[in-house]
């Protein structure tokens, strides 16, 4: 009879000790998982949770976005959204968008034109 009670108490102590480590282990796994996800995303390029920045479009980093750079980025972004099963919410507005952003019509979008367009987009959503 004494042996049974001892085993029960011993098993209870083992279970309590194991439960004490479960939460820290789970939090550690979650931290590692989030870190790996952040590393896979790199510097945030083409992140679907945030709007793209000027340097995302400017592939050759010359400070200007050509129509080819603009179209290549838009196409890659749409393909990525499709592969993720996401909706193409604003794709109907993409035709002629380069011309709308290039207000001085020099066939390049500079940082000021890009920011101006972003400001217009933000104010229209408010």
RAJODA-V303471 format. One record per run of one state. SS is the DSSP state (H for helix, E for strand, - for the rest). FROM is the first residue (numbers start at 1). LEN is the number of residues. Records with the same first field share a line. If there is no record, write none. Layout:
SS->FROM-LEN ; FROM-LEN
This chain:
-->1-1 ; 42-12 ; 58-6 ; 84-7 ; 94-3 ; 102-6 ; 126-1
H->2-40 ; 54-4 ; 67-17 ; 91-3 ; 97-5 ; 111-15
E->64-3 ; 108-3
